[in-house]
Amino acid sequence: MALSPQQIAYRNKLRAKGRKHYIVYTGILRFGMSVFVLTTLFSWYGEYGWHLPPRGFLWSSVILGLLLWSGAGYLWGVRMWKRLIEDPSSRNFFDSASIEK
């Protein structure tokens, strides 16, 4: 499948900003932090309702969640960079053959 001119321009723009920029902004800040906020709020709501959790649990869950989801965001950013820039093949992102590579 050939890329459209808009897709080529988008990839060139990403490539110009660099790998580190893409991983930090797209992986960690967009993916990791949004998932962190959602999972933290849902877990707090499920356990405490609309009340804040106790201080000890509050800080430990925030710190643990930030570390966990920042790492997951980094890994997601690296994977997406490889799929979009380094290996822009026509295979589907969730194709099992591309994951085993």
Long-range contacts (C-beta under 8 A, 24 or more apart in sequence): 1-90, 3-88, 11-84, 11-85, 11-88, 14-84, 14-85, 15-85, 19-81, 19-85, 22-77, 22-80, 22-81, 22-85, 23-74, 23-77, 23-78, 23-81, 24-77, 26-77, 26-80, 27-73, 27-74, 27-75, 27-76, 27-77, 27-78, 27-80, 27-81, 28-70, 28-73, 28-74, 28-77, 29-73, 30-73, 31-72, 31-73, 31-76, 31-77, 32-69, 32-70, 32-71, 32-72, 32-73, 32-74, 32-76, 33-69, 33-70, 33-73, 35-69, 35-72, 35-73, 36-65, 36-66, 36-68, 36-69, 36-70, 39-65, 39-69, 40-65
